[in-house]
Amino acid sequence: MKDPKLCLIGAGSTIFMKNIVGDILHLPAFKNCEIALYDIAQERLDDSTLVAQKLSATLNVTPKIVATMDRKEALSGADFVVTMFQVGGFKPSTVVDFDIPKKYGLRQTIADTLGIGGIMRAVRTIPVFLDIAEDMREMCPNATMLNYVNPMAMISWAMTRIAPDIKYVGLCHSVQGTINELCHDLDIDTESVRYVCGGINHMAFYFNIEQRMGDGSYTSLYPKLLAGYESGEYPKPNPWNPRCLNKVRYEMLKRLGYFVTESSEHFAEYTPWFIKQGREDLLEKFSIPLDEYPKRCVEQIAGWHKQAEKYRHAETIEVKQSKEYASKIVNSIWTGEPSVIYGNVRNEGLIDNLPQDCAVEVPILVDENGIQPVRIGCIPAHLAALIRTNVGVQEMVVEAFSTQNRDHLYYAAMLDPHTAAELDLDQIWDLVDELIATHGDYIPSYFRN
């Protein structure tokens, strides 16, 4: 049996590449695998290649590591394709997505999933995924794509509608990451907790969160979480991001009865209730960090330059296994050893009260048969109604690509909860026009003409 081949597209994202490759090289079945690193930036690709080689030396394994700027070469014969890139980067595209909306009075926190920033990121990114799909048909038609690129739901919906022949799963760390945060607040071990979760990416909800007790029984943690929020004990300061405090999500738990999977700074811009012109008191009350993503980008770029220099001179690199799902998936498909992950797939009878072709985030069984989503059934009606406010925006973006009709981009912005709460219709149309013109060649020609 041949050794498996993995292709990493956007491998110049060196820190994330390090986590994924480090996880995979821990697997006995992958110690001699082939890893093809692809990126459009030679310097970043060189850095990632060096890191991958030193990871191999640290773990005493012998993968074949190939770096290339030829995407078809990287994809040739691949069994798994991992995507991890950002079209347009921090500069110019992220800066544009924040600065131009500000001119219209529209403020954002992350702008990569929904809202006008998420819409524009999807418009830049989906065409690249469709091109990758075309290359996969030619070079590795049986490969499974593991996507980590945002906006996750829009990309996943576009891929499963426009390129349904590609084996695909969209991955995020929000489900397992949120459990870590809640266990931090509760000061309990994550290994003692079980849960069931479902919805869409960044707006999935834990239908139950339970702790295993000493006698083997389980008890719900929701009463303790609610009481802790009411008393002011929760949320505790976030050690992973000190600027961000989870007040928005705890407030939504109070209002809805269920905890949502994505961070407060994200969730604040998926709804019309938290970022409002003339309501600075809301920003303060719920600790909402405006312009959070650009701040992170600046910090990460500065941190990367320092880290890259250390990597260049280090003989070995510390390898800790991450919480990402990629290694579980490739191991289960390749060896048949089953695992359960959470992923984003087409809604084909998985959640009854969400549109049956949208992208949903649900539990997934993975083994030699591949990606096998678990049916959830109906979710609480009020959660489904809230989720559908986001699904409508996603649907219009995907429809724009299915029809190559720019009008659907206006409809997407018009329906977006946060944008609609802040801007009138003339402002929304003008904003979309200005963003498309400014992003220029990053936007497909059929939307620019």
C-alpha positions as CSV (number, residue, x, y, z in Angstrom):
1,M,0.0,0.0,0.0
2,K,1.3,3.4,-1.0
3,D,2.0,6.1,1.6
4,P,-0.6,8.9,1.7
5,K,-0.1,12.2,0.1
6,L,-1.4,15.5,1.6
7,C,-1.5,18.8,-0.3
8,L,-1.6,22.0,1.8
9,I,-2.8,25.0,-0.2
10,G,-1.8,28.2,1.5
11,A,1.1,26.5,3.3
12,G,2.7,29.9,3.7
13,S,0.4,30.3,6.7
14,T,3.3,28.9,8.6
15,I,2.0,28.8,12.2
16,F,-1.2,27.0,11.1
17,M,0.7,24.8,8.8
18,K,3.0,23.8,11.7
19,N,0.0,22.8,13.8
20,I,-1.6,20.7,11.0
21,V,1.7,19.0,9.9
22,G,2.8,18.5,13.5
23,D,-0.5,16.7,14.3
24,I,-0.3,14.5,11.2
25,L,3.3,13.5,11.7
26,H,2.4,12.2,15.1
27,L,0.3,9.5,13.4
28,P,2.1,6.2,12.8
29,A,0.4,5.7,9.4
30,F,1.7,9.1,8.2
31,K,5.4,8.9,9.3
32,N,6.5,8.3,5.7
33,C,3.7,10.3,4.0
34,E,4.2,12.9,1.2
35,I,3.4,16.5,2.1
36,A,3.1,18.9,-0.8
37,L,3.3,22.6,0.4
38,Y,1.8,25.1,-2.1
39,D,1.7,28.9,-1.8
40,I,1.9,31.9,-4.0
41,A,4.5,33.7,-1.9
42,Q,8.0,32.2,-2.2
43,E,9.4,33.6,1.0
44,R,6.6,32.3,3.2
45,L,6.8,28.9,1.4
46,D,10.5,28.7,2.1
47,D,9.8,29.4,5.8
48,S,7.1,26.7,5.9
49,T,9.3,24.2,4.2
50,L,12.1,24.8,6.8
51,V,9.6,24.4,9.6
52,A,8.1,21.2,8.2
53,Q,11.6,19.7,7.8
54,K,12.6,20.6,11.4
55,L,9.3,19.2,12.7
56,S,10.1,15.9,10.9
57,A,13.6,15.9,12.5
58,T,12.1,16.6,16.0
59,L,9.7,13.7,15.7
60,N,12.2,11.4,14.0
61,V,10.0,10.7,11.0
62,T,10.8,10.7,7.3
63,P,8.0,12.3,5.3
64,K,8.7,13.4,1.7
65,I,8.3,17.2,1.8
66,V,7.8,19.0,-1.5
67,A,7.4,22.7,-1.9
68,T,6.0,24.2,-5.1
69,M,4.3,27.3,-6.5
70,D,2.6,25.1,-9.1
71,R,-0.8,24.1,-7.7
72,K,-1.4,21.3,-10.1
73,E,2.0,19.8,-9.2
74,A,1.1,20.0,-5.5
75,L,-2.3,18.4,-6.1
76,S,-1.1,15.6,-8.3
77,G,-2.0,12.2,-6.7
78,A,-3.1,13.8,-3.4
79,D,-5.3,11.8,-1.1
80,F,-6.1,14.9,1.1
81,V,-6.2,18.6,0.3
82,V,-6.1,21.1,3.2
83,T,-6.9,24.7,2.4
84,M,-5.7,27.5,4.6
85,F,-5.3,30.8,2.7
86,Q,-6.7,34.3,2.7
87,V,-7.3,36.0,-0.7
88,G,-6.0,39.5,-0.7
89,G,-4.4,39.2,2.7
90,F,-4.4,41.7,5.5
91,K,-3.3,44.4,3.0
92,P,-5.0,45.4,0.9
93,S,-8.2,43.4,1.3
94,T,-8.9,43.2,5.1
95,V,-8.0,46.9,5.5
96,V,-10.4,47.8,2.7
97,D,-13.1,45.7,4.2
98,F,-12.9,47.7,7.5
99,D,-12.0,51.2,6.2
100,I,-14.6,51.7,3.6
101,P,-17.6,50.6,5.7
102,K,-16.4,53.0,8.4
103,K,-17.0,55.9,6.0
104,Y,-20.6,54.9,6.0
105,G,-20.9,54.5,9.7
106,L,-20.7,50.7,9.7
107,R,-18.3,49.3,12.3
108,Q,-17.1,45.7,12.5
109,T,-15.2,43.5,14.9
110,I,-13.9,40.5,12.7
111,A,-15.6,40.8,9.3
112,D,-14.7,37.4,8.0
113,T,-17.9,35.4,8.3
114,L,-21.0,37.5,7.8
115,G,-21.7,41.2,7.4
116,I,-20.3,43.3,4.6
117,G,-16.8,42.1,5.4
118,G,-17.8,38.4,5.2
119,I,-19.7,39.0,1.9
120,M,-16.7,40.6,0.3
121,R,-14.3,38.0,1.6
122,A,-16.6,35.3,0.1
123,V,-16.7,37.1,-3.3
124,R,-12.9,37.1,-3.4
125,T,-12.5,33.5,-2.1
126,I,-15.2,31.3,-3.7
127,P,-13.8,31.7,-7.2
128,V,-10.4,30.4,-6.0
129,F,-12.1,27.3,-4.4
130,L,-13.9,26.6,-7.7
131,D,-10.6,26.8,-9.5
132,I,-9.1,24.4,-7.0
133,A,-12.0,22.0,-7.5
134,E,-11.3,22.1,-11.2
135,D,-7.7,21.2,-10.6
136,M,-8.7,18.4,-8.3
137,R,-10.9,16.8,-10.9
138,E,-7.9,16.6,-13.1
139,M,-5.1,15.8,-10.6
140,C,-6.7,14.0,-7.6
141,P,-10.4,13.3,-8.2
142,N,-10.7,11.0,-5.3
143,A,-9.1,13.3,-2.7
144,T,-11.0,14.7,0.3
145,M,-10.8,18.5,0.8
146,L,-10.5,19.7,4.4
147,N,-11.2,23.5,4.3
148,Y,-10.2,25.9,7.1
149,V,-10.8,29.1,5.1
150,N,-13.5,31.7,6.1
151,P,-16.3,32.6,5.4
152,M,-16.8,28.9,6.1
153,A,-20.5,28.6,5.6
154,M,-20.6,30.5,2.3
155,I,-17.6,28.6,0.9
156,S,-19.1,25.3,2.0
157,W,-22.5,26.0,0.5
158,A,-20.9,27.1,-2.8
159,M,-18.6,24.1,-2.9
160,T,-21.4,21.6,-2.2
161,R,-23.8,23.3,-4.7
162,I,-21.4,24.2,-7.6
163,A,-18.8,21.5,-7.1
164,P,-20.8,18.6,-5.5
165,D,-18.5,16.0,-7.0
166,I,-15.6,17.1,-4.7
167,K,-15.4,15.2,-1.3
168,Y,-15.5,18.2,1.1
169,V,-15.8,19.1,4.7
170,G,-15.4,22.5,6.3
171,L,-13.5,22.7,9.6
172,C,-13.4,25.2,12.4
173,H,-12.2,25.0,16.0
174,S,-15.1,27.0,17.5
175,V,-17.0,23.9,18.8
176,Q,-14.1,22.4,20.8
177,G,-12.6,25.8,21.5
178,T,-15.8,27.1,23.2
179,I,-15.9,24.0,25.4
180,N,-12.4,24.8,26.5
181,E,-13.5,28.3,27.4
182,L,-16.5,27.2,29.3
183,C,-14.5,24.6,31.2
184,H,-12.0,27.4,32.0
185,D,-14.9,29.5,33.5
186,L,-16.2,26.5,35.4
187,D,-12.8,25.3,36.5
188,I,-13.4,21.7,35.4
189,D,-11.6,19.2,33.1
190,T,-12.8,19.1,29.5
191,E,-12.5,15.4,29.5
192,S,-15.4,15.2,32.0
193,V,-17.8,17.0,29.7
194,R,-20.0,15.7,26.9
195,Y,-22.2,17.7,24.5
196,V,-24.3,17.7,21.3
197,C,-24.1,20.7,19.1
198,G,-25.6,21.8,15.7
199,G,-26.5,24.8,13.5
200,I,-24.3,26.7,11.0
201,N,-20.6,27.6,11.4
202,H,-20.2,30.3,14.0
203,M,-23.9,30.1,14.9
204,A,-24.2,26.5,16.2
205,F,-25.7,25.9,19.6
206,Y,-25.0,23.3,22.4
207,F,-28.3,21.6,22.9
208,N,-26.8,20.1,26.0
209,I,-23.6,20.4,28.0
210,E,-23.2,17.9,30.7
211,Q,-20.5,16.9,33.2
212,R,-19.8,13.3,34.3
213,M,-20.2,12.9,38.0
214,G,-18.4,10.5,40.3
215,D,-21.1,7.9,40.2
216,G,-21.0,7.9,36.4
217,S,-24.2,9.9,35.9
218,Y,-24.3,13.2,34.0
219,T,-25.6,16.6,35.1
220,S,-26.4,19.7,33.0
221,L,-24.0,22.6,33.3
222,Y,-26.5,25.2,32.0
223,P,-27.9,26.0,35.5
224,K,-24.4,26.7,36.8
225,L,-23.4,28.8,33.8
226,L,-26.6,30.9,34.0
227,A,-26.2,31.4,37.8
228,G,-22.6,32.4,37.3
229,Y,-23.5,35.0,34.7
230,E,-26.2,36.5,36.8
231,S,-23.9,36.7,39.8
232,G,-21.1,38.3,37.8
233,E,-18.7,35.3,38.3
234,Y,-18.8,34.4,34.6
235,P,-17.4,35.1,32.1
236,K,-13.9,35.1,33.5
237,P,-11.1,36.9,31.7
238,N,-10.1,35.0,28.6
239,P,-6.5,33.8,28.8
240,W,-6.4,33.2,25.0
241,N,-7.5,36.8,24.1
242,P,-7.4,39.3,27.0
243,R,-9.2,42.0,25.0
244,C,-12.3,39.9,24.5
245,L,-14.7,39.0,27.2
246,N,-17.5,36.6,26.6
247,K,-20.4,38.8,27.7
248,V,-22.3,38.7,24.4
249,R,-22.5,34.9,24.4
250,Y,-23.5,34.7,28.1
251,E,-26.2,37.3,27.4
252,M,-27.5,35.2,24.5
253,L,-27.5,32.2,26.9
254,K,-29.7,34.2,29.2
255,R,-32.0,35.2,26.4
256,L,-32.1,32.0,24.4
257,G,-31.3,29.2,26.9
258,Y,-28.5,27.8,24.8
259,F,-24.8,28.7,24.4
260,V,-23.5,29.6,20.9
261,T,-20.2,28.3,19.5
262,E,-18.5,31.4,18.2
263,S,-16.8,34.1,20.2
264,S,-18.6,37.2,21.5
265,E,-16.6,39.5,19.2
266,H,-17.8,37.4,16.2
267,F,-21.4,37.0,17.4
268,A,-21.9,40.7,18.0
269,E,-21.8,41.4,14.3
270,Y,-24.1,38.5,13.3
271,T,-27.1,40.2,14.9
272,P,-28.6,43.8,15.1
273,W,-28.4,44.2,18.9
274,F,-24.9,45.0,20.0
275,I,-23.2,47.4,17.6
276,K,-25.4,50.4,17.0
277,Q,-24.7,54.0,16.1
278,G,-25.0,56.3,19.1
279,R,-25.0,53.4,21.6
280,E,-21.4,53.3,22.9
281,D,-22.9,52.1,26.2
282,L,-23.7,48.8,24.5
283,L,-20.0,48.4,23.4
284,E,-18.9,49.1,27.0
285,K,-21.6,46.9,28.7
286,F,-20.8,43.9,26.5
287,S,-17.0,44.5,26.1
288,I,-17.2,44.5,22.3
289,P,-13.8,45.1,20.7
290,L,-14.3,47.0,17.5
291,D,-11.7,46.5,14.8
292,E,-10.5,43.5,16.6
293,Y,-9.4,41.5,13.5
294,P,-7.0,44.2,12.1
295,K,-5.4,44.5,15.6
296,R,-4.8,40.7,15.6
297,C,-3.4,40.8,12.1
298,V,-0.8,43.5,13.1
299,E,0.1,41.6,16.2
300,Q,0.4,38.3,14.4
301,I,2.5,39.7,11.6
302,A,4.9,41.2,14.1
303,G,5.0,38.0,16.1
304,W,5.5,35.9,13.0
305,H,8.7,37.8,12.0
306,K,10.2,37.1,15.4
307,Q,9.1,33.5,15.5
308,A,10.4,32.9,11.9
309,E,13.8,34.1,12.9
310,K,13.9,31.7,15.8
311,Y,12.8,28.8,13.6
312,R,15.5,29.5,11.1
313,H,18.2,29.0,13.7
314,A,16.7,26.2,15.8
315,E,17.8,22.7,15.2
316,T,14.5,21.2,16.4
317,I,11.0,22.7,16.9
318,E,8.7,21.9,19.8
319,V,5.7,19.9,18.6
320,K,2.5,19.9,20.6
321,Q,-0.6,18.3,19.3
322,S,-3.3,20.9,18.6
323,K,-7.1,20.6,18.9
324,E,-7.7,20.8,15.1
325,Y,-9.7,18.0,13.5
326,A,-7.6,17.5,10.4
327,S,-5.3,14.8,11.7
328,K,-8.3,12.8,13.1
329,I,-10.0,12.9,9.7
330,V,-7.1,11.8,7.6
331,N,-6.2,9.1,10.0
332,S,-9.7,7.7,10.1
333,I,-10.2,7.7,6.4
334,W,-6.7,6.2,5.8
335,T,-6.7,3.6,8.5
336,G,-10.4,3.0,9.2
337,E,-10.0,3.9,12.9
338,P,-13.3,5.8,13.6
339,S,-13.5,9.2,15.1
340,V,-16.2,11.8,15.6
341,I,-15.6,15.5,14.7
342,Y,-17.8,18.5,14.0
343,G,-17.8,19.8,10.4
344,N,-19.6,21.8,7.8
345,V,-21.4,19.9,5.1
346,R,-24.5,20.1,2.9
347,N,-27.8,19.9,4.8
348,E,-29.3,16.7,3.3
349,G,-31.9,15.8,5.9
350,L,-29.5,16.7,8.8
351,I,-31.4,19.6,10.4
352,D,-35.0,19.6,9.4
353,N,-35.9,23.2,10.1
354,L,-33.0,24.8,8.2
355,P,-32.9,25.0,4.3
356,Q,-32.1,21.6,2.9
357,D,-29.2,22.7,0.8
358,C,-27.5,25.1,3.1
359,A,-24.2,24.4,4.9
360,V,-24.7,23.1,8.4
361,E,-22.3,22.3,11.2
362,V,-23.1,18.9,12.8
363,P,-21.4,15.9,14.4
364,I,-19.7,13.7,11.8
365,L,-18.5,10.1,12.0
366,V,-15.3,9.5,10.0
367,D,-13.9,6.1,9.0
368,E,-12.8,4.3,5.8
369,N,-16.2,5.2,4.3
370,G,-15.3,8.9,4.6
371,I,-17.3,11.8,5.9
372,Q,-20.6,10.6,7.4
373,P,-22.7,13.4,9.0
374,V,-25.1,12.7,11.9
375,R,-28.7,13.6,11.6
376,I,-29.9,16.1,14.2
377,G,-33.6,16.5,13.3
378,C,-35.4,19.6,14.4
379,I,-33.6,22.1,16.5
380,P,-35.4,24.5,18.9
381,A,-37.6,26.8,16.7
382,H,-36.2,30.1,18.0
383,L,-32.6,29.0,17.3
384,A,-33.6,27.9,13.8
385,A,-35.2,31.3,13.2
386,L,-32.2,33.2,14.4
387,I,-29.9,31.0,12.3
388,R,-32.0,31.6,9.2
389,T,-31.3,35.4,9.4
390,N,-27.7,34.5,8.6
391,V,-28.5,31.7,6.2
392,G,-30.5,34.2,4.0
393,V,-27.3,36.3,3.6
394,Q,-25.3,33.2,2.7
395,E,-27.9,32.1,0.2
396,M,-27.7,35.3,-1.7
397,V,-23.9,35.2,-2.0
398,V,-24.0,31.6,-3.3
399,E,-26.9,32.6,-5.7
400,A,-24.7,35.4,-7.0
401,F,-22.1,32.8,-8.0
402,S,-24.6,30.3,-9.4
403,T,-26.1,33.0,-11.6
404,Q,-23.1,35.3,-11.9
405,N,-25.5,38.1,-11.1
406,R,-24.2,41.1,-9.1
407,D,-27.7,42.0,-7.9
408,H,-27.6,39.2,-5.4
409,L,-24.6,40.9,-3.6
410,Y,-26.8,43.9,-2.9
411,Y,-29.6,41.6,-1.6
412,A,-27.0,39.9,0.6
413,A,-25.9,43.2,2.2
414,M,-29.5,44.4,2.4
415,L,-30.5,41.3,4.3
416,D,-27.5,41.2,6.6
417,P,-28.8,41.9,10.2
418,H,-26.0,44.2,11.3
419,T,-25.7,46.1,8.1
420,A,-29.5,46.6,7.8
421,A,-29.6,47.9,11.4
422,E,-27.0,50.6,10.6
423,L,-27.5,51.7,7.0
424,D,-30.3,52.7,4.7
425,L,-30.8,51.2,1.2
426,D,-29.0,53.9,-0.7
427,Q,-26.0,53.6,1.6
428,I,-25.9,49.8,1.2
429,W,-26.0,50.0,-2.6
430,D,-23.2,52.7,-2.6
431,L,-21.1,50.7,-0.1
432,V,-21.3,47.5,-2.2
433,D,-20.4,49.5,-5.3
434,E,-17.4,51.1,-3.7
435,L,-16.1,47.9,-2.2
436,I,-16.3,46.1,-5.5
437,A,-14.5,48.9,-7.3
438,T,-11.8,49.2,-4.7
439,H,-11.1,45.4,-4.5
440,G,-10.7,45.5,-8.3
441,D,-9.1,42.4,-9.8
442,Y,-9.7,40.3,-6.6
443,I,-13.4,40.4,-7.6
444,P,-14.6,38.2,-10.5
445,S,-15.0,40.2,-13.8
446,Y,-18.7,39.2,-14.0
447,F,-19.4,41.2,-10.8
448,R,-17.3,44.2,-11.9
449,N,-18.8,44.8,-15.3
